[in-house]
């Protein structure tokens, strides 16, 4: 196996970094951090085509409308090129004057046969302050095709934040992390297109969200479709229920079953029956072409996932989920390319301290550790409170 690393960036991520690049601040500005011992050992926090018609002898019936199928061998010849994308963010502290310091790392793990190329994208320490955050998030909205996503222009042309969009540190960090991850996904699609297509694996769902405008997601998936790129998104958590049963419990009565159940058509029928309750339509749940419940392995780690697929021309959604199962190593019931993308986008505790030191040198910030009484409660098992 040949494993290669490459440090990467692109113009969109570089523009974000430039807008957030720390400049020397007032000597009175104070950055509150977690106790440095905690920071030292803390890591990052992690995210109308025809329907398939699959019939096989090994299908099981979960209900009158849901049929599940075991994985089968790949029935088509496609590129073995698979790219998985994930990202992480580490908090470095909050400014007393309002603002937050953090860093983002993204990774794209590229698999081609036995060769693995890991593309890593590092922003370095970023600083969002009341002086720069409106420009930063106006740019993010413009790049995602919706300038007013987070920041609007009022009648006088002045930039003002949308209500509850970038009010706190967690929101600002996660908006930036999501943006970096989308830019890496764009670049991954470009890499796949240049190599005659393949599969893009992403962590999460192909869903329109507060951070991802519908037009942007649709254009990205449409471009992938025309470039022979199948997209598969795997969610470790989902709030979707079928007939009152959550997706992650659909296979509980079949502990040794490994396979998948297509849900889109069932969702359409079920939600149409309850349309008076204003339930979200299936097309609002996913921008993909199908939603599956899938279990990639059995036993204690045999979790059932929500899997969104977006098929390219000439593919079926069943082709995609079977190819993910057959072409990816499965570790603990989860595709290894996504495990690797998560690991390579994580920060180690020591890196957090180095990033904080670099930030202090560049900005003349004073640092104060937040006081903690955690040591008084450790004997009582209060970890995590």
N, C-alpha and C positions, 0 to 999 in steps of 0.2 A: 504494500500500500504506500502510495506516495502522497504525503501531506505537505502542502505549501501554504504559507501565510503571505498576505499582501495588505499593506495599509493603504486605504483608499479614501477619497473624498469626491464630491461633485459640486457643481456650481451652486446648487440650491442649498446644500448643507453649509458650504463655505459662506454664503450670503447670510445665513442664520447666525453663524459664528461671528461674522464681522459685526452684525448688528448688536450682538450680545457681548462683544469683546470688552473685557474690563478695562476701564481707564482709571488713572489715579483719582482717588476720592479724597474727600476732606479728612484730615487726620482725626477728626472727631467721630467719623463713621465707624459703627461697631457691628461686627458680624457675630451673631450668636450661633454657636455650634453645639452639637451633642457633646457629652464628655469625650475627650479625645481617645480614651481607652475604648469606648464603645465604637467610635468612628473607625478605629484601627482594625477592628474585627468584623465590621459590618459590610455586607455585600450589597449589590444593587437590588432594586425592586423591579420585578418585571411589569397576551394581549389579544321573444317567445318562440323557444325552440321546442321540438317534440320531446315529450317526457320519455323516460326510459321504460321499456317494457321487457322485463327480465323474467324468464320462466326457466326453472331447473328442477331436477328431481329432489334436491336437497333443501328446498325452501321450507320455511316454517311459517305458520300462520299465527301472528300475535293477537289479532282481533279479526273481526269480519272484514276490515278494510286494510290492515297492515300486514304485508308479507315480507319476511326477512330471507336473505339469501347468503349462503356461505361464499367466501371468496373463491374465485376460480383463477386459473392461470391466464396470463395476458393473451388476448386473442388478436392482437395487432402488433405490427412492427413499427415502433416509434423510437425517437432518440432516447437514449438512456440518461440524458442530461437532466439532473434534478437540482434545483436551487431552493434552499430553505432560508427564510429571513426572520430575524427576531431582533429586539432591542432592549436595552436596560437603561435606567437612570439612577444616579446616586445623588442624594441630597448632601450639600456641604454646609448649609447654614442659612439663617435668615437675617437680613439687615434690620437693624433697629429703626432706620428711616423708612422702611417698607421696601421689599424686594427679596430675592432669593438667589442663592448661589448653588449651582448643580453642574453635573456633567452627564453627557449621553454617550453611549457606545452602541453601535449596531453591528450586526454580523450577517453575512450571506455565505452559507456553506454550499459549495458547488461540487456535486458528485458526478463523475463520469467514469463508469467502470470502477476500477480500483484507485483512481486518482481523485484526491480531494483538495480543493482550493478554498481557503477561508479568506474572505474579504472582510476586513474590519474597518469600521468608520468611527473615528474618535473626534469629539468636539473639543476636548479639553475643558477646563473650567469655564463656565458661562455665568454671567451675572445679569439678572433682570432687575431693573430699578424703575421707580416711577418715571424717570426721565427717558428711558428707552423702550419700555414694554409696549407702548402703543404702536411705535414704528415696527417693532419685531412682529407683533401679532397681526398688524395690517399686512405686512409682507407675507406671512404664513397664509392668510386668507386669500390674498391675490394669487399666490403660487398654486393653491388648491382650487382656483377658479371661482371663488366666492369671496370677494374683498371684504364684505361685511360679516364674515363668519364670526369674528371675535371683536372687531373694532369697526365702528361706523363713523361716517362723517355727518355732523349735524348741519343745520341750515346755514351756518356761517362758514362751513368747510373745516371746522375743527374736528380732530379725531377724538372720539369718546368710546369707552369700552361698552360692549353689550352687557346688559344686566346679568350677573351671576356667571359670566364667561371666564374671566381671568381675575377673580377676586382674591384668591388665596394661593399660597405657594404650591400646594399639591396640584391645583388646576393648571397653573402656568408650566410646571415641570412636565406634566403628562401631555399637555398640548404640544409642547416642543418635542417630546419623545415620539409621539404619534406622527408628527411631521417628518422627523428624521427617518422613521421606519417606512413611511410611504415613499420617501425619496429613494431609499434603498430598494424597495420593491420595484420602483420604476426602473432603476438601473439593472436589477436582476432580470426583468423582462427584456431589457435591451440585450443583455448577455445571452439569454436563451434565444432571442430572435436571431442573433448573429451566429448561433450554432444550430440552426434548423429546428428550433423548438424544443419542447420537453415539458417538464412539470415544475410549476412554482408552488412551493409549500409555504403557507403563512400561518402564524399563530393567531387564533381568534376566529372571527366570522366575516363573511363577505356582506356585511350589513352597513347600511347608512346609519351614521351616528352623529352626535353633536360635533365631533372632530373631523368627520369625513363626509363632505357634501356628496349628494347623490350623483350629480353630473360628473364629478371627478372620478368616482368609483366606476361608473358605467363606461366612461371613456377608456379607463385603464383596462378593464376586462374586455372591451370591444377590440382594443388594439391587440391584446394577447390572443384573442380568438382568431384574428386574421393572420397571426404569425405562428400558428400551430403550437400555441402554448396553452396547456391545460392548467387551471388554477385550482388548488385544493386548500381549504382553510379548515383547521381543526381547533375546536373550542373545548377547553377542559371544563368549562362551566356553561350552562345554558338554562334560561328560564322558560324555554318552550316546553309545553306539555301536549300530549296527544291523548284525547279522551280522558283528560284529567291525570294522566301518568307522565311525570317528567321524563325527558329523553334519556337521562342517565339511569333510569329504572326500567326501561322497556324490555331488556333482556334478563331481568333478575330471575325469572322462572326458568331460564335456560342457562345454567352456570357454565356449561362447557361449549356453548355456541360461540363461534368466531365468524363474524360476517357483518352484514349491513342491511338496513331497511330503508327504502326510499320513502320520503314523507311529504313531498311537496303537493302531490295530487290529493292526498288525504287531508292535508292542512287546508287546501282550497275548499273542499267539501265541508269540512267541519266548521271552518270560520265563516263560510257563507251562511250556514245554519244559525249562527249566532251573531249575524251582522248587526242586529239591533243593539248589541252590547258594545259596539264600536271597537271590536278587536282588530288588531293590525292585520291587514291583508298580507298573504304570503309574499307578494312582491315588495312589501315594506320590510319584511323580515330578512330577506336576502336579495342581493343584486346578482347572485349566481343563477344557475339553471336547475339546481337541485339541492335539497337538504336531506342528509342521511342521518340516521342513528347508526353508529358503527362501533364494533368492538374488534380490536386488532389482536387481542390475546386473551386467554382465560386464566382462571386462578385469582388469587388475591389482588394482583394488579390489573385484572381484566376490567377496566373502566369502559363504560359506554360513552362515546363522544358525539357531540354534534359536528357534522362534517358538511361544509358548503363546497360545492363544486361549480366551476364555470368552464364549460367544455369548449374546445376549439372546433372549427369546422371539420367534419369527418369523424369526430369522436362522439362517444356517448358518455353520460355521467357514470355509468357502471364501469366503462373502460378506465376512467380516471381512478376510482376508488380501488379497483382491482390492481391497477398498476402501482399505486402507492403501496399496497400490501405486498406485492410481489417484488418490486424493485428496491424497496427500502428495507434495511435491517429494522426489525421491531425489537426494541428493548423495553421490558416492563409494560408491554401492551401499547407502546407509543413509537412512532417513526423516529429512528435515530437521527436523521438529518435535522429535524426540529430540536431534538435534545442538544445536538452539537451547536446549533445556532443560538440557543438559549445560553449555553455555557460560555461560548466565545463572546457573547455580548454582555456578560456579567462583569462587574468590578469586584476585585478582591479588596479586603479591608485596607491593606497597606497602600493601595492606589488612592484611596480616598484621602488619606493624610497627605500624600504627595501632591495631589491636585489642590488641596487646601493651602499647602505651603506655597505652591506656584501662584495661586490667586492672591495671597497676602503680599508676596513680593511685587506683583504687578500693580497692585491697587493701593498699597500702604494701609490696608484695612487693619484695624485692631480686632483681635479675636478674643471672645470670652466664652468659656464653656458654661453651658447651662448646668446649674446645680442639680444633683440627683440624690435622692434618698433611697435609691434602689437597694443599696447594701443592707438597709435595715429590714427589708422585706424578703430578701432572697431565701432565708431559711424557711419561710412560710409558703414557698412555691408560687410566688406571685409573678413569675416570669411571663411577660406578654401583656401585663395589665397596663 
